[in-house]
Amino acid sequence: MDIARHVSPRRKTSKATDIDGLVREQLEHYGLDPASAFGARLAEIARPVYQAQIGAEHLWKVLVGELAQLPRQDRAARFAAQKFLAFQIAKVLDTLMQPMRRTYQSIVEEQASRLARGPYPILDNLTALFSSKPVIARTATYVYACSEWVDDAFQGRELMLEIYSRLLNPTNVSLANHIVDIEAGPEAHHYFAWNFNSGMSAVDATLSHLVGHRDIILSSRNVYGGVYQLMHDWFAKPSNLDVAVEWFDGYTEADFLKALARAQAAYADRIGQGRKIYVYIESPCNPHGYCLDVPAICKAAHARGLTVIVDSTVGTPFLHRPLQRKDPQERPDFVIHSYTKDISGTGGTTAGVVIGRNERMFMGKTDTVRGVDVDGSPRDWHGHETMFWNVYYIKGAFLDADKAYEVLNGLHTLELRMLQKAANTLTMAEVLSGHPAINVHSNAAPGNANAPVRERTLYLGMPAPLFTLDFEGKGGSKPPFDREVFKRFFDSLDPVLGHQISLGLTSTIVLCPAITSHSEMSDEALRQAGIQPTTVRVSVGVEDPRTVIAHLIKAAQLALDPVSPGFSGRFPQPEEIDAIYRKHYTAVHQRYAQAQRPMRELLV
């Protein structure tokens, strides 16, 4: 009866003890005589609706119990049967729309009222359920069912009623569900996502949700400049939260543990007063594309009771899959993406997302759920502790339907784009490393010390499409030209190496971090992050990388040869570049093809 009562207009106050009682209460609630022809017919429809709710709940439990053991053909049969059942239920609704429309027309009779109200949405939106794409729900508010249902909705107990688009929107929810499936894979049922209006909104929401007054953030050194600014200028500001921010260099568990020990010693007084350390890492990181050993760092942090946040924007869910680790202790507690970059892929919108375990992201406001703590031990989580009630519900940095739809469209080609970019990155890193006066900072470059971490932590060991180069001289030698010459060279790179302040587009784009993306950092902070005055960040696109390299060589010929004769002639020879390109293009695609499940396994 509790299951059936859930679809009653008196779900919270019903006294009924059986389905017939629920039907009588429903007719009474709306002032209908059960003995009338209309009342009798409505009761005839309502009775199996209550029974269907019970059946649907039981079906769900049966399916969850057996799904993992079913062969593919049985899973396909169950999906097809459920799909058709959804159409059957929708057809009943469609039939109901005709008398409902006539009734509505008899109530809203005046022309002025009809114009002011517009079409009644329930009457016309049903077929949108069967759109082949998620519907772009351009609305601020929603029709709700009845007073008791909307009361539950405001307490987080009725998700079908989305109330207000600052909180939930159908297109936004479609994207949130989709990104969890892509990011978490077989672990998706444990995770939940909230979408935000930008990547920085997602970062701010996560830190605001977790970090309290005088807490400590231990962050990897190479993070997006906006994140550095947020931590350094806002969270650390004494008049705001007076948070201590410590940065650590390196990429390994050992590097992390050394930095953690320093932070614990430096802030022993705060820790003694109950303040907490939160770990924030970006991998692959901006601007060099280097990888941190995320699984090892997470496991070490969790063993010490620390929460870990990972910004995985540069890797995307295609290359970097931290939530799919078999050992839950090797997974971060929160994963952040800026959808703006490679996920959407076109640079046409700004958006972001945070993904975390269900019990830390959403539940009814007064609910309690048994879950696990960061160290894997069991604990109770409470509704008011979740990101939804603590931050998302009140901050208002929601993602609107149009932006969500654009991100959904971009995701269709993510895998194709990232494969091509991996081959291009390997090609460009090797070719540019072949010049004796160019420093290439990329784990895709031959012999780079970060390559083993990349091989362990990224899908098939493929590199992220981001790296830097500089002209500061090799081995302490004098730079081959001064800053003014460098500016002339850099300004000659557009349009083939586009001058744009972002990353993750389909075209290759470049910027100088010291004066753009990381300009808020001090000279010392830039130096510690490995960013020089002549550092160029390269965000690799999907075009033929040889066209990009050719333009770069010609720009060097134009701007650098006059002050460093022969500079442009010291790149690898054209035939060598062709061979490097063919080698990496073939190797990446062969590696990918060989990693796919064999046909015999797909038939199981």
PyMOL commands that set and color helices and strands:
alter all, ss='L'
color gray80, all
select helices_A, chain A and resi 2-5+19-29+37-69+72-107+111-117+121-124+126-130+147-154+170-190+199-210+225-235+253-266+268-272+294-303+316-319+322-324+328-330+358-361+383-385+387-395+401-411+414-433+451-457+459-461+483-491+513-515+523-528+545-559+567-570+574-595+599-602
alter helices_A, ss='H'
color red, helices_A
select strands_A, chain A and resi 191-196+216-220+244-248+277-282+307-311+334-338+352-357+368-372+378-382+439-441+466-470+498-499+509-511+536-539
alter strands_A, ss='S'
color yellow, strands_A
deselect
rebuild
show_as cartoon
